[in-house]
Amino acid sequence: MITDILVKIANAALLLLAVVVLNFCLIHAAPGDPAQVIAGEMGGASQEVLDQIRRLYDLDKPMLHQLAIYIGKVLQGDFGHSFYFNESVTKLILQRLPATVILVLAALSLAVLAGTFLGVLSARKPNGLLNHFVTFFSLAGYAAPVFWTGLMLILLFASAIPLFPISGMADVARPKQGAAYILDVLHHLVLPALTLAIVYMAQYSRLSRTSMIDALRADYIRTARAKGLSERTVVFKHALRNALIPVVTMVGLQFGHLFAGAVLVETVFGWPGLGRLVFESILRRDYPTLLGVLFFSALLVMLANIATDIAYRLVDPRIRLRR
């Protein structure tokens, strides 16, 4: 198992290098001049100042030369200096990363737990009322755009029924400390996490329902029932463990999609995470910041894929025996 993980880490390192090269080439191939953007933020500048800006940020060199310089800095852990924020990219990302991780993990946990639970309940009675409700909920949740869902939740739970705040990660007017601060963050987290979770909750409910129906028809389930085991033991101990394999697979594959959805959610709710930083960097053509965020996002997705492979072994003993 350790050997397999080390091989995956080595493959992930090579893939990260390819991601760095591809992102660098794509972003620098886009039309426009970052020096003009920087000069615009300064209120305009002469050609001499533009040339100085290009020399300062190595923008006057050929693209391959810039790429070699950038890869060398990345290998040293240096992701450059932000054009717009005038701050180290690494510092910016580390400041925003915890907020995005909290949002993504909360949304993922809610989607997996609630979606799987609804799927299991509907699979026990495939033609029941609950099954029809889960089907309708899945279609509606999957079809609705993330930003539209967020706006509807704001109108319902922040305007019509003012239960939750609509912006920020904490109350800046009345800052709190300790346990009160944690509760304040959780209060602000409810609507963004629910918005991001609804789309994926719908998918997990349908996936777990289909997988659970197949598992309940298997021979070992009939054997377990013939032994006199309770229905709860049969469903949640024997059938559910095998039905979770597709769900675990989907979690690993959709981890990157969650970060993409976080860009819209963080913009709608003013959540101070990487998604909002990406949005601001795109508007300002802040190349170093955008490349740094894409690198960290790719790194987190690869770590999630490795964790998914480990979870396979924990969920399904057949994989451990085969290895």
C-alpha positions as CSV (number, residue, x, y, z in Angstrom):
1,M,0.0,0.0,0.0
2,I,2.8,2.4,0.9
3,T,4.6,1.6,-2.5
4,D,1.4,2.3,-4.4
5,I,1.0,5.6,-2.6
6,L,4.6,6.6,-3.4
7,V,4.1,5.8,-7.0
8,K,0.9,7.9,-7.1
9,I,2.7,10.8,-5.5
10,A,5.5,10.6,-8.1
11,N,2.9,10.5,-10.9
12,A,1.1,13.5,-9.3
13,A,4.4,15.5,-9.3
14,L,4.9,14.9,-13.0
15,L,1.2,15.8,-13.6
16,L,1.6,19.0,-11.6
17,L,4.6,20.0,-13.7
18,A,2.5,19.5,-16.8
19,V,-0.3,21.6,-15.3
20,V,2.1,24.4,-14.6
21,V,3.4,24.4,-18.1
22,L,-0.1,24.2,-19.7
23,N,-1.6,26.9,-17.5
24,F,1.3,29.2,-18.1
25,C,1.1,28.8,-21.9
26,L,-2.7,29.2,-22.0
27,I,-2.8,32.3,-19.8
28,H,0.1,34.0,-21.6
29,A,-1.5,33.2,-25.0
30,A,-4.5,35.3,-24.0
31,P,-4.7,38.7,-25.7
32,G,-3.8,41.8,-23.7
33,D,-0.8,43.3,-21.9
34,P,-0.5,42.9,-18.1
35,A,1.7,46.0,-18.1
36,Q,-1.1,48.1,-19.5
37,V,-3.4,46.7,-16.7
38,I,-0.9,47.6,-14.0
39,A,-0.4,51.0,-15.5
40,G,-4.1,51.5,-15.6
41,E,-4.4,50.8,-11.9
42,M,-1.7,53.5,-11.4
43,G,-3.8,55.9,-13.4
44,G,-2.0,55.5,-16.7
45,A,1.7,55.7,-17.6
46,S,4.1,56.7,-20.3
47,Q,5.9,54.2,-22.6
48,E,9.0,54.5,-20.4
49,V,7.1,53.4,-17.3
50,L,5.5,50.5,-19.3
51,D,9.0,49.3,-20.3
52,Q,10.1,49.5,-16.6
53,I,7.1,47.5,-15.5
54,R,7.8,44.8,-18.2
55,R,11.4,44.6,-17.1
56,L,10.4,44.4,-13.4
57,Y,8.0,41.4,-14.0
58,D,10.2,39.7,-16.7
59,L,7.4,40.5,-19.3
60,D,10.0,41.8,-21.8
61,K,11.5,38.3,-22.2
62,P,10.4,35.6,-24.7
63,M,7.6,33.3,-23.4
64,L,9.9,30.2,-23.1
65,H,12.4,32.2,-21.1
66,Q,9.6,33.4,-18.8
67,L,8.4,29.8,-18.5
68,A,11.8,28.6,-17.5
69,I,12.1,31.4,-14.9
70,Y,8.7,30.6,-13.5
71,I,9.3,26.8,-13.2
72,G,12.5,27.5,-11.4
73,K,10.7,29.7,-8.9
74,V,7.9,27.2,-8.4
75,L,10.4,24.5,-7.6
76,Q,11.7,26.8,-4.9
77,G,8.2,27.4,-3.6
78,D,8.1,30.9,-5.0
79,F,4.9,31.7,-6.9
80,G,5.8,35.3,-7.7
81,H,4.4,38.6,-6.8
82,S,0.8,39.7,-7.4
83,F,0.5,42.5,-10.1
84,Y,-2.7,43.9,-8.6
85,F,-2.5,43.1,-4.8
86,N,1.2,44.0,-4.7
87,E,1.8,41.1,-2.3
88,S,3.4,37.6,-2.4
89,V,1.2,35.1,-4.2
90,T,2.0,32.4,-1.7
91,K,0.9,34.7,1.2
92,L,-2.4,35.6,-0.7
93,I,-3.2,32.0,-1.3
94,L,-2.4,30.9,2.3
95,Q,-4.7,33.7,3.6
96,R,-7.6,32.6,1.3
97,L,-7.1,28.8,1.3
98,P,-8.6,28.0,4.8
99,A,-11.9,29.7,3.8
100,T,-12.2,27.7,0.6
101,V,-11.3,24.4,2.3
102,I,-13.9,25.0,5.0
103,L,-16.6,25.8,2.4
104,V,-15.7,22.8,0.1
105,L,-15.4,20.2,2.9
106,A,-18.7,21.4,4.5
107,A,-20.5,21.3,1.2
108,L,-19.0,17.9,0.3
109,S,-19.8,16.4,3.6
110,L,-23.4,17.6,3.5
111,A,-23.8,16.4,-0.1
112,V,-22.4,12.9,0.5
113,L,-24.2,12.3,3.9
114,A,-27.6,13.7,3.0
115,G,-27.5,12.4,-0.6
116,T,-26.5,8.9,0.4
117,F,-29.1,8.8,3.1
118,L,-31.9,9.9,0.8
119,G,-30.7,7.4,-1.8
120,V,-30.7,4.5,0.7
121,L,-34.1,5.3,2.0
122,S,-35.6,5.6,-1.5
123,A,-34.0,2.3,-2.6
124,R,-35.8,0.4,0.1
125,K,-39.1,1.3,-1.6
126,P,-38.3,2.0,-5.2
127,N,-41.9,2.8,-6.1
128,G,-42.8,4.7,-2.9
129,L,-43.6,8.3,-2.4
130,L,-40.1,9.1,-1.0
131,N,-38.5,7.7,-4.2
132,H,-40.6,10.1,-6.3
133,F,-39.6,13.0,-4.0
134,V,-35.9,12.1,-4.3
135,T,-36.2,11.9,-8.1
136,F,-37.9,15.3,-8.3
137,F,-35.3,16.8,-6.0
138,S,-32.4,15.3,-7.9
139,L,-33.7,16.7,-11.3
140,A,-34.4,20.1,-9.8
141,G,-31.2,20.4,-7.9
142,Y,-29.0,19.2,-10.8
143,A,-30.7,21.5,-13.3
144,A,-30.6,24.7,-11.3
145,P,-27.4,26.9,-11.8
146,V,-25.3,27.3,-8.6
147,F,-25.6,31.1,-8.6
148,W,-29.4,31.0,-9.1
149,T,-29.7,28.6,-6.2
150,G,-27.6,30.9,-4.0
151,L,-29.7,33.9,-4.9
152,M,-32.9,32.0,-4.2
153,L,-31.6,31.0,-0.7
154,I,-30.6,34.6,0.0
155,L,-34.1,35.8,-0.9
156,L,-35.7,33.1,1.2
157,F,-33.5,32.8,4.3
158,A,-31.8,36.2,4.4
159,S,-34.5,38.6,3.1
160,A,-38.0,37.0,3.6
161,I,-36.9,35.0,6.7
162,P,-33.8,36.8,8.0
163,L,-32.1,33.8,9.6
164,F,-28.6,33.9,8.1
165,P,-26.2,36.6,6.9
166,I,-25.7,37.0,3.2
167,S,-22.0,38.1,3.0
168,G,-18.6,37.5,4.5
169,M,-17.2,34.8,6.7
170,A,-17.7,36.5,10.0
171,D,-19.2,39.6,11.5
172,V,-16.6,42.4,11.1
173,A,-18.7,45.0,12.9
174,R,-18.8,42.9,16.1
175,P,-15.7,40.7,16.0
176,K,-15.8,37.6,18.3
177,Q,-13.2,35.3,19.7
178,G,-12.9,31.7,20.7
179,A,-16.0,29.6,20.6
180,A,-18.2,32.6,19.7
181,Y,-16.1,33.2,16.6
182,I,-16.4,29.5,15.5
183,L,-20.2,29.8,15.9
184,D,-20.2,33.0,13.9
185,V,-18.3,31.4,11.1
186,L,-20.6,28.4,11.1
187,H,-23.6,30.8,11.0
188,H,-22.1,32.5,7.9
189,L,-21.2,29.1,6.3
190,V,-24.8,27.7,6.2
191,L,-26.0,29.4,3.0
192,P,-22.8,29.1,0.9
193,A,-22.3,25.4,1.9
194,L,-26.0,24.6,1.3
195,T,-25.9,26.3,-2.1
196,L,-22.8,24.4,-3.2
197,A,-24.1,21.1,-1.8
198,I,-27.5,21.0,-3.4
199,V,-26.2,20.2,-6.9
200,Y,-24.0,17.4,-5.7
201,M,-26.5,16.2,-3.1
202,A,-28.9,15.5,-6.0
203,Q,-26.3,13.4,-7.9
204,Y,-25.3,11.4,-4.8
205,S,-28.9,10.6,-4.0
206,R,-29.5,9.2,-7.5
207,L,-26.2,7.3,-7.6
208,S,-26.6,5.8,-4.1
209,R,-30.2,4.8,-4.9
210,T,-29.3,2.9,-8.1
211,S,-26.3,1.3,-6.4
212,M,-28.3,0.3,-3.3
213,I,-31.1,-1.3,-5.4
214,D,-28.5,-3.5,-7.2
215,A,-26.9,-4.4,-3.8
216,L,-30.2,-5.3,-2.2
217,R,-30.9,-7.8,-5.1
218,A,-27.5,-9.6,-4.6
219,D,-27.3,-13.2,-3.3
220,Y,-25.4,-12.3,-0.2
221,I,-28.2,-10.0,0.9
222,R,-30.7,-12.9,0.6
223,T,-28.3,-15.0,2.6
224,A,-28.0,-12.4,5.3
225,R,-31.8,-12.1,5.5
226,A,-32.1,-15.9,5.6
227,K,-29.8,-16.0,8.7
228,G,-32.4,-13.8,10.5
229,L,-30.4,-10.6,10.6
230,S,-32.4,-7.4,11.2
231,E,-33.3,-5.3,8.2
232,R,-31.2,-2.4,9.6
233,T,-28.2,-4.6,9.8
234,V,-28.8,-6.0,6.3
235,V,-29.2,-2.5,4.8
236,F,-26.6,-0.4,6.6
237,K,-23.9,-3.0,7.4
238,H,-23.9,-5.4,4.4
239,A,-25.6,-3.6,1.4
240,L,-24.5,-0.1,2.1
241,R,-20.8,-0.9,2.3
242,N,-20.8,-2.3,-1.3
243,A,-23.1,0.4,-2.6
244,L,-20.7,3.1,-1.4
245,I,-18.0,2.2,-4.0
246,P,-19.6,4.3,-6.8
247,V,-20.2,7.1,-4.3
248,V,-16.5,7.2,-3.2
249,T,-15.5,7.2,-6.9
250,M,-17.8,10.2,-7.6
251,V,-16.3,12.1,-4.6
252,G,-12.8,11.8,-6.0
253,L,-13.9,12.8,-9.5
254,Q,-16.0,15.8,-8.4
255,F,-13.6,17.3,-6.0
256,G,-12.3,19.6,-8.8
257,H,-15.8,20.5,-9.8
258,L,-16.5,21.7,-6.2
259,F,-13.6,24.2,-6.5
260,A,-15.1,25.4,-9.8
261,G,-18.5,25.8,-8.2
262,A,-16.8,27.6,-5.3
263,V,-15.8,30.4,-7.6
264,L,-19.5,31.3,-8.2
265,V,-20.6,30.7,-4.6
266,E,-17.9,32.8,-3.1
267,T,-18.7,35.6,-5.5
268,V,-22.4,35.5,-4.7
269,F,-21.9,35.4,-0.9
270,G,-18.7,37.5,-0.7
271,W,-16.9,34.5,0.9
272,P,-13.2,35.4,1.2
273,G,-11.7,32.2,-0.4
274,L,-9.7,31.2,-3.5
275,G,-12.7,31.3,-5.7
276,R,-13.2,35.0,-5.2
277,L,-9.5,35.5,-5.5
278,V,-9.6,33.8,-9.0
279,F,-12.5,36.0,-10.0
280,E,-10.6,39.1,-9.0
281,S,-7.4,37.9,-10.7
282,I,-9.2,37.2,-14.0
283,L,-10.7,40.7,-14.0
284,R,-7.3,42.3,-13.4
285,R,-5.2,39.9,-15.5
286,D,-3.1,39.1,-12.5
287,Y,-1.1,36.3,-14.0
288,P,1.0,35.2,-11.0
289,T,-2.0,35.1,-8.7
290,L,-4.1,33.1,-11.2
291,L,-1.3,30.6,-11.9
292,G,-0.7,30.2,-8.1
293,V,-4.4,29.5,-7.4
294,L,-4.6,27.0,-10.3
295,F,-1.5,25.2,-9.0
296,F,-2.9,24.8,-5.5
297,S,-6.3,23.8,-6.8
298,A,-4.6,21.1,-9.0
299,L,-2.6,20.0,-5.9
300,L,-5.7,19.6,-3.8
301,V,-7.5,17.6,-6.5
302,M,-4.6,15.2,-6.8
303,L,-4.4,14.8,-3.0
304,A,-8.2,14.1,-3.1
305,N,-7.7,11.4,-5.8
306,I,-5.0,9.7,-3.7
307,A,-7.3,9.8,-0.6
308,T,-10.1,8.3,-2.7
309,D,-7.8,5.4,-3.7
310,I,-7.0,4.8,0.0
311,A,-10.8,5.0,0.8
312,Y,-11.4,2.2,-1.7
313,R,-9.4,-0.2,0.4
314,L,-11.2,0.8,3.6
315,V,-14.7,0.5,2.1
316,D,-14.2,-2.6,0.0
317,P,-12.0,-5.4,1.4
318,R,-12.0,-7.2,-2.0
319,I,-9.6,-4.4,-3.3
320,R,-7.2,-5.0,-0.4
321,L,-7.2,-8.8,-1.0
322,R,-6.7,-8.3,-4.8
323,R,-3.7,-6.0,-4.2
